[in-house]
Amino acid sequence: MNKKEKLHEAKKIITTGFITALSLLIALTWKDVIAEYINELSALSPIRGAFVSAIIVTIIGVIGILIITSFFKQE
């Protein structure tokens, strides 16, 4: 691996790190909003708060992962 390839690989790793950090920041920001909304919805349900929240967030996360992996699928 020559110097140019190493630099390109380092830029990819740094970019991925920044994108991951910003994604985590966004997720943490929305976490409270989503939890509050789900608590309002789950007040009508016999199953309460955290369980309903975990199910909904899991479903949204899996759908997001499927969309992202299909978008970036390597051939």
PyMOL Python script that loads the backbone (N, CA, C, O; Angstrom):
from pymol import cmd

cmd.read_pdbstr("""\
ATOM      1  N   MET A   1       0.847  -1.169   0.000  1.00  0.00           N
ATOM      2  CA  MET A   1       0.000   0.000   0.000  1.00  0.00           C
ATOM      3  C   MET A   1       0.899   1.242   0.000  1.00  0.00           C
ATOM      4  O   MET A   1       1.726   1.417   0.895  1.00  0.00           O
ATOM      5  N   ASN A   2       0.733   2.090  -0.998  1.00  0.00           N
ATOM      6  CA  ASN A   2       1.583   3.275  -1.076  1.00  0.00           C
ATOM      7  C   ASN A   2       1.022   4.408  -0.218  1.00  0.00           C
ATOM      8  O   ASN A   2      -0.045   4.284   0.382  1.00  0.00           O
ATOM      9  N   LYS A   3       1.753   5.498  -0.173  1.00  0.00           N
ATOM     10  CA  LYS A   3       1.416   6.621   0.696  1.00  0.00           C
ATOM     11  C   LYS A   3       0.066   7.241   0.319  1.00  0.00           C
ATOM     12  O   LYS A   3      -0.706   7.626   1.197  1.00  0.00           O
ATOM     13  N   LYS A   4      -0.219   7.338  -0.976  1.00  0.00           N
ATOM     14  CA  LYS A   4      -1.470   7.928  -1.437  1.00  0.00           C
ATOM     15  C   LYS A   4      -2.667   7.068  -1.021  1.00  0.00           C
ATOM     16  O   LYS A   4      -3.697   7.600  -0.608  1.00  0.00           O
ATOM     17  N   GLU A   5      -2.534   5.748  -1.128  1.00  0.00           N
ATOM     18  CA  GLU A   5      -3.604   4.845  -0.720  1.00  0.00           C
ATOM     19  C   GLU A   5      -3.831   4.907   0.784  1.00  0.00           C
ATOM     20  O   GLU A   5      -4.973   4.870   1.243  1.00  0.00           O
ATOM     21  N   LYS A   6      -2.741   5.002   1.559  1.00  0.00           N
ATOM     22  CA  LYS A   6      -2.858   5.105   3.011  1.00  0.00           C
ATOM     23  C   LYS A   6      -3.572   6.393   3.404  1.00  0.00           C
ATOM     24  O   LYS A   6      -4.412   6.386   4.303  1.00  0.00           O
ATOM     25  N   LEU A   7      -3.244   7.493   2.740  1.00  0.00           N
ATOM     26  CA  LEU A   7      -3.890   8.771   3.019  1.00  0.00           C
ATOM     27  C   LEU A   7      -5.381   8.704   2.681  1.00  0.00           C
ATOM     28  O   LEU A   7      -6.218   9.205   3.433  1.00  0.00           O
ATOM     29  N   HIS A   8      -5.701   8.091   1.562  1.00  0.00           N
ATOM     30  CA  HIS A   8      -7.105   7.940   1.162  1.00  0.00           C
ATOM     31  C   HIS A   8      -7.859   7.091   2.188  1.00  0.00           C
ATOM     32  O   HIS A   8      -8.985   7.423   2.558  1.00  0.00           O
ATOM     33  N   GLU A   9      -7.252   6.015   2.640  1.00  0.00           N
ATOM     34  CA  GLU A   9      -7.880   5.142   3.637  1.00  0.00           C
ATOM     35  C   GLU A   9      -8.062   5.886   4.962  1.00  0.00           C
ATOM     36  O   GLU A   9      -9.096   5.738   5.613  1.00  0.00           O
ATOM     37  N   ALA A  10      -7.067   6.684   5.368  1.00  0.00           N
ATOM     38  CA  ALA A  10      -7.177   7.459   6.600  1.00  0.00           C
ATOM     39  C   ALA A  10      -8.314   8.472   6.500  1.00  0.00           C
ATOM     40  O   ALA A  10      -9.048   8.671   7.468  1.00  0.00           O
ATOM     41  N   LYS A  11      -8.470   9.117   5.339  1.00  0.00           N
ATOM     42  CA  LYS A  11      -9.560  10.075   5.143  1.00  0.00           C
ATOM     43  C   LYS A  11     -10.914   9.379   5.243  1.00  0.00           C
ATOM     44  O   LYS A  11     -11.855   9.934   5.812  1.00  0.00           O
ATOM     45  N   LYS A  12     -11.020   8.167   4.694  1.00  0.00           N
ATOM     46  CA  LYS A  12     -12.266   7.417   4.789  1.00  0.00           C
ATOM     47  C   LYS A  12     -12.598   7.086   6.243  1.00  0.00           C
ATOM     48  O   LYS A  12     -13.749   7.199   6.663  1.00  0.00           O
ATOM     49  N   ILE A  13     -11.590   6.678   7.004  1.00  0.00           N
ATOM     50  CA  ILE A  13     -11.800   6.314   8.406  1.00  0.00           C
ATOM     51  C   ILE A  13     -12.210   7.542   9.221  1.00  0.00           C
ATOM     52  O   ILE A  13     -13.126   7.462  10.039  1.00  0.00           O
ATOM     53  N   ILE A  14     -11.547   8.662   9.005  1.00  0.00           N
ATOM     54  CA  ILE A  14     -11.878   9.892   9.726  1.00  0.00           C
ATOM     55  C   ILE A  14     -13.289  10.356   9.366  1.00  0.00           C
ATOM     56  O   ILE A  14     -14.054  10.757  10.243  1.00  0.00           O
ATOM     57  N   THR A  15     -13.632  10.303   8.085  1.00  0.00           N
ATOM     58  CA  THR A  15     -14.975  10.691   7.648  1.00  0.00           C
ATOM     59  C   THR A  15     -16.029   9.799   8.288  1.00  0.00           C
ATOM     60  O   THR A  15     -17.055  10.290   8.761  1.00  0.00           O
ATOM     61  N   THR A  16     -15.786   8.509   8.304  1.00  0.00           N
ATOM     62  CA  THR A  16     -16.718   7.569   8.924  1.00  0.00           C
ATOM     63  C   THR A  16     -16.877   7.873  10.416  1.00  0.00           C
ATOM     64  O   THR A  16     -17.986   7.821  10.947  1.00  0.00           O
ATOM     65  N   GLY A  17     -15.788   8.185  11.077  1.00  0.00           N
ATOM     66  CA  GLY A  17     -15.844   8.527  12.504  1.00  0.00           C
ATOM     67  C   GLY A  17     -16.684   9.763  12.772  1.00  0.00           C
ATOM     68  O   GLY A  17     -17.495   9.782  13.698  1.00  0.00           O
ATOM     69  N   PHE A  18     -16.490  10.796  11.961  1.00  0.00           N
ATOM     70  CA  PHE A  18     -17.277  12.019  12.136  1.00  0.00           C
ATOM     71  C   PHE A  18     -18.755  11.770  11.853  1.00  0.00           C
ATOM     72  O   PHE A  18     -19.614  12.259  12.587  1.00  0.00           O
ATOM     73  N   ILE A  19     -19.056  11.027  10.813  1.00  0.00           N
ATOM     74  CA  ILE A  19     -20.450  10.720  10.487  1.00  0.00           C
ATOM     75  C   ILE A  19     -21.090   9.920  11.614  1.00  0.00           C
ATOM     76  O   ILE A  19     -22.241  10.167  11.976  1.00  0.00           O
ATOM     77  N   THR A  20     -20.359   8.972  12.163  1.00  0.00           N
ATOM     78  CA  THR A  20     -20.867   8.176  13.276  1.00  0.00           C
ATOM     79  C   THR A  20     -21.132   9.046  14.496  1.00  0.00           C
ATOM     80  O   THR A  20     -22.170   8.905  15.143  1.00  0.00           O
ATOM     81  N   ALA A  21     -20.206   9.943  14.816  1.00  0.00           N
ATOM     82  CA  ALA A  21     -20.374  10.826  15.971  1.00  0.00           C
ATOM     83  C   ALA A  21     -21.583  11.748  15.795  1.00  0.00           C
ATOM     84  O   ALA A  21     -22.357  11.944  16.732  1.00  0.00           O
ATOM     85  N   LEU A  22     -21.741  12.306  14.613  1.00  0.00           N
ATOM     86  CA  LEU A  22     -22.885  13.183  14.367  1.00  0.00           C
ATOM     87  C   LEU A  22     -24.197  12.400  14.389  1.00  0.00           C
ATOM     88  O   LEU A  22     -25.215  12.903  14.864  1.00  0.00           O
ATOM     89  N   SER A  23     -24.174  11.182  13.880  1.00  0.00           N
ATOM     90  CA  SER A  23     -25.371  10.341  13.915  1.00  0.00           C
ATOM     91  C   SER A  23     -25.770  10.023  15.351  1.00  0.00           C
ATOM     92  O   SER A  23     -26.955  10.031  15.685  1.00  0.00           O
ATOM     93  N   LEU A  24     -24.797   9.747  16.192  1.00  0.00           N
ATOM     94  CA  LEU A  24     -25.069   9.484  17.598  1.00  0.00           C
ATOM     95  C   LEU A  24     -25.649  10.722  18.275  1.00  0.00           C
ATOM     96  O   LEU A  24     -26.580  10.613  19.072  1.00  0.00           O
ATOM     97  N   LEU A  25     -25.113  11.881  17.968  1.00  0.00           N
ATOM     98  CA  LEU A  25     -25.623  13.131  18.520  1.00  0.00           C
ATOM     99  C   LEU A  25     -27.084  13.345  18.113  1.00  0.00           C
ATOM    100  O   LEU A  25     -27.913  13.724  18.940  1.00  0.00           O
ATOM    101  N   ILE A  26     -27.388  13.105  16.863  1.00  0.00           N
ATOM    102  CA  ILE A  26     -28.762  13.241  16.375  1.00  0.00           C
ATOM    103  C   ILE A  26     -29.679  12.245  17.087  1.00  0.00           C
ATOM    104  O   ILE A  26     -30.775  12.601  17.520  1.00  0.00           O
ATOM    105  N   ALA A  27     -29.226  11.004  17.203  1.00  0.00           N
ATOM    106  CA  ALA A  27     -30.042   9.973  17.851  1.00  0.00           C
ATOM    107  C   ALA A  27     -30.319  10.320  19.314  1.00  0.00           C
ATOM    108  O   ALA A  27     -31.441  10.148  19.790  1.00  0.00           O
ATOM    109  N   LEU A  28     -29.314  10.801  20.017  1.00  0.00           N
ATOM    110  CA  LEU A  28     -29.510  11.160  21.422  1.00  0.00           C
ATOM    111  C   LEU A  28     -30.444  12.357  21.565  1.00  0.00           C
ATOM    112  O   LEU A  28     -31.200  12.445  22.532  1.00  0.00           O
ATOM    113  N   THR A  29     -30.393  13.271  20.613  1.00  0.00           N
ATOM    114  CA  THR A  29     -31.269  14.430  20.652  1.00  0.00           C
ATOM    115  C   THR A  29     -32.725  14.014  20.463  1.00  0.00           C
ATOM    116  O   THR A  29     -33.614  14.504  21.160  1.00  0.00           O
ATOM    117  N   TRP A  30     -32.958  13.119  19.528  1.00  0.00           N
ATOM    118  CA  TRP A  30     -34.321  12.680  19.243  1.00  0.00           C
ATOM    119  C   TRP A  30     -34.848  11.673  20.254  1.00  0.00           C
ATOM    120  O   TRP A  30     -36.059  11.469  20.341  1.00  0.00           O
ATOM    121  N   LYS A  31     -33.970  11.040  21.017  1.00  0.00           N
ATOM    122  CA  LYS A  31     -34.362   9.992  21.960  1.00  0.00           C
ATOM    123  C   LYS A  31     -35.440  10.458  22.922  1.00  0.00           C
ATOM    124  O   LYS A  31     -36.448   9.777  23.106  1.00  0.00           O
ATOM    125  N   ASP A  32     -35.234  11.611  23.535  1.00  0.00           N
ATOM    126  CA  ASP A  32     -36.197  12.116  24.519  1.00  0.00           C
ATOM    127  C   ASP A  32     -37.530  12.473  23.875  1.00  0.00           C
ATOM    128  O   ASP A  32     -38.591  12.219  24.446  1.00  0.00           O
ATOM    129  N   VAL A  33     -37.470  13.059  22.691  1.00  0.00           N
ATOM    130  CA  VAL A  33     -38.707  13.417  21.986  1.00  0.00           C
ATOM    131  C   VAL A  33     -39.518  12.162  21.676  1.00  0.00           C
ATOM    132  O   VAL A  33     -40.723  12.110  21.922  1.00  0.00           O
ATOM    133  N   ILE A  34     -38.845  11.163  21.136  1.00  0.00           N
ATOM    134  CA  ILE A  34     -39.525   9.917  20.782  1.00  0.00           C
ATOM    135  C   ILE A  34     -40.067   9.228  22.034  1.00  0.00           C
ATOM    136  O   ILE A  34     -41.194   8.734  22.033  1.00  0.00           O
ATOM    137  N   ALA A  35     -39.265   9.194  23.101  1.00  0.00           N
ATOM    138  CA  ALA A  35     -39.704   8.543  24.343  1.00  0.00           C
ATOM    139  C   ALA A  35     -40.937   9.229  24.918  1.00  0.00           C
ATOM    140  O   ALA A  35     -41.859   8.560  25.387  1.00  0.00           O
ATOM    141  N   GLU A  36     -40.959  10.557  24.886  1.00  0.00           N
ATOM    142  CA  GLU A  36     -42.117  11.284  25.412  1.00  0.00           C
ATOM    143  C   GLU A  36     -43.369  10.998  24.579  1.00  0.00           C
ATOM    144  O   GLU A  36     -44.452  10.788  25.125  1.00  0.00           O
ATOM    145  N   TYR A  37     -43.211  10.992  23.272  1.00  0.00           N
ATOM    146  CA  TYR A  37     -44.338  10.703  22.385  1.00  0.00           C
ATOM    147  C   TYR A  37     -44.857   9.282  22.602  1.00  0.00           C
ATOM    148  O   TYR A  37     -46.067   9.063  22.662  1.00  0.00           O
ATOM    149  N   ILE A  38     -43.955   8.334  22.718  1.00  0.00           N
ATOM    150  CA  ILE A  38     -44.359   6.945  22.924  1.00  0.00           C
ATOM    151  C   ILE A  38     -45.020   6.773  24.289  1.00  0.00           C
ATOM    152  O   ILE A  38     -45.962   5.992  24.424  1.00  0.00           O
ATOM    153  N   ASN A  39     -44.541   7.484  25.291  1.00  0.00           N
ATOM    154  CA  ASN A  39     -45.178   7.410  26.612  1.00  0.00           C
ATOM    155  C   ASN A  39     -46.612   7.920  26.556  1.00  0.00           C
ATOM    156  O   ASN A  39     -47.498   7.377  27.216  1.00  0.00           O
ATOM    157  N   GLU A  40     -46.835   8.969  25.764  1.00  0.00           N
ATOM    158  CA  GLU A  40     -48.200   9.469  25.579  1.00  0.00           C
ATOM    159  C   GLU A  40     -49.070   8.419  24.900  1.00  0.00           C
ATOM    160  O   GLU A  40     -50.206   8.186  25.312  1.00  0.00           O
ATOM    161  N   LEU A  41     -48.537   7.788  23.864  1.00  0.00           N
ATOM    162  CA  LEU A  41     -49.298   6.755  23.160  1.00  0.00           C
ATOM    163  C   LEU A  41     -49.517   5.523  24.023  1.00  0.00           C
ATOM    164  O   LEU A  41     -50.593   4.925  23.998  1.00  0.00           O
ATOM    165  N   SER A  42     -48.501   5.145  24.786  1.00  0.00           N
ATOM    166  CA  SER A  42     -48.601   3.912  25.566  1.00  0.00           C
ATOM    167  C   SER A  42     -49.433   4.088  26.826  1.00  0.00           C
ATOM    168  O   SER A  42     -49.752   3.105  27.495  1.00  0.00           O
ATOM    169  N   ALA A  43     -49.789   5.324  27.162  1.00  0.00           N
ATOM    170  CA  ALA A  43     -50.662   5.536  28.319  1.00  0.00           C
ATOM    171  C   ALA A  43     -52.027   4.895  28.071  1.00  0.00           C
ATOM    172  O   ALA A  43     -52.739   4.545  29.012  1.00  0.00           O
ATOM    173  N   LEU A  44     -52.377   4.748  26.811  1.00  0.00           N
ATOM    174  CA  LEU A  44     -53.653   4.116  26.456  1.00  0.00           C
ATOM    175  C   LEU A  44     -53.547   2.601  26.404  1.00  0.00           C
ATOM    176  O   LEU A  44     -54.557   1.902  26.334  1.00  0.00           O
ATOM    177  N   SER A  45     -52.320   2.100  26.438  1.00  0.00           N
ATOM    178  CA  SER A  45     -52.079   0.675  26.274  1.00  0.00           C
ATOM    179  C   SER A  45     -51.802   0.020  27.624  1.00  0.00           C
ATOM    180  O   SER A  45     -51.276   0.666  28.531  1.00  0.00           O
ATOM    181  N   PRO A  46     -52.156  -1.264  27.763  1.00  0.00           N
ATOM    182  CA  PRO A  46     -51.822  -1.966  29.010  1.00  0.00           C
ATOM    183  C   PRO A  46     -50.313  -2.222  29.147  1.00  0.00           C
ATOM    184  O   PRO A  46     -49.812  -2.419  30.254  1.00  0.00           O
ATOM    185  N   ILE A  47     -49.599  -2.218  28.024  1.00  0.00           N
ATOM    186  CA  ILE A  47     -48.146  -2.382  28.060  1.00  0.00           C
ATOM    187  C   ILE A  47     -47.566  -0.972  28.118  1.00  0.00           C
ATOM    188  O   ILE A  47     -47.905  -0.141  27.275  1.00  0.00           O
ATOM    189  N   ARG A  48     -46.707  -0.683  29.080  1.00  0.00           N
ATOM    190  CA  ARG A  48     -46.269   0.689  29.314  1.00  0.00           C
ATOM    191  C   ARG A  48     -44.901   1.009  28.737  1.00  0.00           C
ATOM    192  O   ARG A  48     -44.111   0.125  28.404  1.00  0.00           O
ATOM    193  N   GLY A  49     -44.657   2.286  28.636  1.00  0.00           N
ATOM    194  CA  GLY A  49     -43.457   3.012  28.278  1.00  0.00           C
ATOM    195  C   GLY A  49     -42.277   2.332  27.652  1.00  0.00           C
ATOM    196  O   GLY A  49     -42.200   2.211  26.429  1.00  0.00           O
ATOM    197  N   ALA A  50     -41.353   1.885  28.476  1.00  0.00           N
ATOM    198  CA  ALA A  50     -40.049   1.432  27.989  1.00  0.00           C
ATOM    199  C   ALA A  50     -40.163   0.256  27.022  1.00  0.00           C
ATOM    200  O   ALA A  50     -39.420   0.186  26.043  1.00  0.00           O
ATOM    201  N   PHE A  51     -41.073  -0.653  27.285  1.00  0.00           N
ATOM    202  CA  PHE A  51     -41.225  -1.820  26.422  1.00  0.00           C
ATOM    203  C   PHE A  51     -41.723  -1.416  25.039  1.00  0.00           C
ATOM    204  O   PHE A  51     -41.176  -1.845  24.024  1.00  0.00           O
ATOM    205  N   VAL A  52     -42.753  -0.598  25.009  1.00  0.00           N
ATOM    206  CA  VAL A  52     -43.295  -0.118  23.738  1.00  0.00           C
ATOM    207  C   VAL A  52     -42.250   0.703  23.000  1.00  0.00           C
ATOM    208  O   VAL A  52     -42.088   0.571  21.786  1.00  0.00           O
ATOM    209  N   SER A  53     -41.543   1.549  23.735  1.00  0.00           N
ATOM    210  CA  SER A  53     -40.484   2.369  23.149  1.00  0.00           C
ATOM    211  C   SER A  53     -39.404   1.491  22.526  1.00  0.00           C
ATOM    212  O   SER A  53     -38.953   1.756  21.411  1.00  0.00           O
ATOM    213  N   ALA A  54     -38.991   0.458  23.235  1.00  0.00           N
ATOM    214  CA  ALA A  54     -37.951  -0.434  22.719  1.00  0.00           C
ATOM    215  C   ALA A  54     -38.403  -1.136  21.446  1.00  0.00           C
ATOM    216  O   ALA A  54     -37.617  -1.286  20.510  1.00  0.00           O
ATOM    217  N   ILE A  55     -39.645  -1.563  21.402  1.00  0.00           N
ATOM    218  CA  ILE A  55     -40.155  -2.240  20.215  1.00  0.00           C
ATOM    219  C   ILE A  55     -40.184  -1.287  19.025  1.00  0.00           C
ATOM    220  O   ILE A  55     -39.729  -1.639  17.937  1.00  0.00           O
ATOM    221  N   ILE A  56     -40.713  -0.089  19.224  1.00  0.00           N
ATOM    222  CA  ILE A  56     -40.832   0.872  18.123  1.00  0.00           C
ATOM    223  C   ILE A  56     -39.455   1.302  17.618  1.00  0.00           C
ATOM    224  O   ILE A  56     -39.227   1.357  16.409  1.00  0.00           O
ATOM    225  N   VAL A  57     -38.545   1.606  18.532  1.00  0.00           N
ATOM    226  CA  VAL A  57     -37.201   2.021  18.126  1.00  0.00           C
ATOM    227  C   VAL A  57     -36.483   0.883  17.408  1.00  0.00           C
ATOM    228  O   VAL A  57     -35.752   1.127  16.448  1.00  0.00           O
ATOM    229  N   THR A  58     -36.679  -0.352  17.857  1.00  0.00           N
ATOM    230  CA  THR A  58     -36.072  -1.500  17.191  1.00  0.00           C
ATOM    231  C   THR A  58     -36.590  -1.638  15.763  1.00  0.00           C
ATOM    232  O   THR A  58     -35.809  -1.865  14.839  1.00  0.00           O
ATOM    233  N   ILE A  59     -37.888  -1.505  15.580  1.00  0.00           N
ATOM    234  CA  ILE A  59     -38.468  -1.607  14.244  1.00  0.00           C
ATOM    235  C   ILE A  59     -37.925  -0.510  13.335  1.00  0.00           C
ATOM    236  O   ILE A  59     -37.526  -0.776  12.201  1.00  0.00           O
ATOM    237  N   ILE A  60     -37.910   0.728  13.839  1.00  0.00           N
ATOM    238  CA  ILE A  60     -37.379   1.841  13.044  1.00  0.00           C
ATOM    239  C   ILE A  60     -35.903   1.612  12.716  1.00  0.00           C
ATOM    240  O   ILE A  60     -35.472   1.857  11.589  1.00  0.00           O
ATOM    241  N   GLY A  61     -35.134   1.145  13.694  1.00  0.00           N
ATOM    242  CA  GLY A  61     -33.712   0.877  13.473  1.00  0.00           C
ATOM    243  C   GLY A  61     -33.465  -0.196  12.438  1.00  0.00           C
ATOM    244  O   GLY A  61     -32.589  -0.049  11.585  1.00  0.00           O
ATOM    245  N   VAL A  62     -34.224  -1.274  12.502  1.00  0.00           N
ATOM    246  CA  VAL A  62     -34.056  -2.364  11.532  1.00  0.00           C
ATOM    247  C   VAL A  62     -34.409  -1.887  10.127  1.00  0.00           C
ATOM    248  O   VAL A  62     -33.705  -2.200   9.167  1.00  0.00           O
ATOM    249  N   ILE A  63     -35.493  -1.133  10.008  1.00  0.00           N
ATOM    250  CA  ILE A  63     -35.874  -0.592   8.693  1.00  0.00           C
ATOM    251  C   ILE A  63     -34.775   0.330   8.167  1.00  0.00           C
ATOM    252  O   ILE A  63     -34.422   0.268   6.990  1.00  0.00           O
ATOM    253  N   GLY A  64     -34.234   1.185   9.037  1.00  0.00           N
ATOM    254  CA  GLY A  64     -33.144   2.069   8.631  1.00  0.00           C
ATOM    255  C   GLY A  64     -31.914   1.296   8.178  1.00  0.00           C
ATOM    256  O   GLY A  64     -31.292   1.645   7.176  1.00  0.00           O
ATOM    257  N   ILE A  65     -31.567   0.257   8.908  1.00  0.00           N
ATOM    258  CA  ILE A  65     -30.402  -0.562   8.544  1.00  0.00           C
ATOM    259  C   ILE A  65     -30.629  -1.236   7.191  1.00  0.00           C
ATOM    260  O   ILE A  65     -29.721  -1.282   6.360  1.00  0.00           O
ATOM    261  N   LEU A  66     -31.833  -1.756   6.968  1.00  0.00           N
ATOM    262  CA  LEU A  66     -32.127  -2.401   5.695  1.00  0.00           C
ATOM    263  C   LEU A  66     -32.038  -1.412   4.532  1.00  0.00           C
ATOM    264  O   LEU A  66     -31.514  -1.743   3.469  1.00  0.00           O
ATOM    265  N   ILE A  67     -32.546  -0.212   4.737  1.00  0.00           N
ATOM    266  CA  ILE A  67     -32.486   0.802   3.683  1.00  0.00           C
ATOM    267  C   ILE A  67     -31.038   1.191   3.402  1.00  0.00           C
ATOM    268  O   ILE A  67     -30.632   1.260   2.242  1.00  0.00           O
ATOM    269  N   ILE A  68     -30.263   1.444   4.441  1.00  0.00           N
ATOM    270  CA  ILE A  68     -28.878   1.868   4.258  1.00  0.00           C
ATOM    271  C   ILE A  68     -28.034   0.771   3.617  1.00  0.00           C
ATOM    272  O   ILE A  68     -27.236   1.041   2.720  1.00  0.00           O
ATOM    273  N   THR A  69     -28.212  -0.475   4.081  1.00  0.00           N
ATOM    274  CA  THR A  69     -27.400  -1.547   3.500  1.00  0.00           C
ATOM    275  C   THR A  69     -27.769  -1.812   2.053  1.00  0.00           C
ATOM    276  O   THR A  69     -26.899  -2.156   1.253  1.00  0.00           O
ATOM    277  N   SER A  70     -29.049  -1.660   1.693  1.00  0.00           N
ATOM    278  CA  SER A  70     -29.409  -1.846   0.284  1.00  0.00           C
ATOM    279  C   SER A  70     -28.901  -0.688  -0.580  1.00  0.00           C
ATOM    280  O   SER A  70     -28.576  -0.874  -1.753  1.00  0.00           O
ATOM    281  N   PHE A  71     -28.837   0.503   0.010  1.00  0.00           N
ATOM    282  CA  PHE A  71     -28.333   1.675  -0.730  1.00  0.00           C
ATOM    283  C   PHE A  71     -26.848   1.559  -1.005  1.00  0.00           C
ATOM    284  O   PHE A  71     -26.386   1.921  -2.088  1.00  0.00           O
ATOM    285  N   PHE A  72     -26.086   1.053  -0.028  1.00  0.00           N
ATOM    286  CA  PHE A  72     -24.633   0.964  -0.166  1.00  0.00           C
ATOM    287  C   PHE A  72     -24.156  -0.432  -0.523  1.00  0.00           C
ATOM    288  O   PHE A  72     -22.983  -0.751  -0.326  1.00  0.00           O
ATOM    289  N   LYS A  73     -25.035  -1.263  -1.039  1.00  0.00           N
ATOM    290  CA  LYS A  73     -24.667  -2.636  -1.391  1.00  0.00           C
ATOM    291  C   LYS A  73     -23.579  -2.628  -2.454  1.00  0.00           C
ATOM    292  O   LYS A  73     -23.697  -1.960  -3.481  1.00  0.00           O
ATOM    293  N   GLN A  74     -22.510  -3.388  -2.184  1.00  0.00           N
ATOM    294  CA  GLN A  74     -21.419  -3.500  -3.163  1.00  0.00           C
ATOM    295  C   GLN A  74     -21.705  -4.688  -4.073  1.00  0.00           C
ATOM    296  O   GLN A  74     -22.175  -5.737  -3.632  1.00  0.00           O
ATOM    297  N   GLU A  75     -21.413  -4.495  -5.334  1.00  0.00           N
ATOM    298  CA  GLU A  75     -21.695  -5.555  -6.298  1.00  0.00           C
ATOM    299  C   GLU A  75     -20.438  -6.280  -6.693  1.00  0.00           C
ATOM    300  O   GLU A  75     -20.488  -7.207  -7.501  1.00  0.00           O
TER     301      GLU A  75
END
""", "prot")
cmd.dss("prot")
cmd.show_as("cartoon", "prot")
cmd.util.cbc("prot")
cmd.orient("prot")
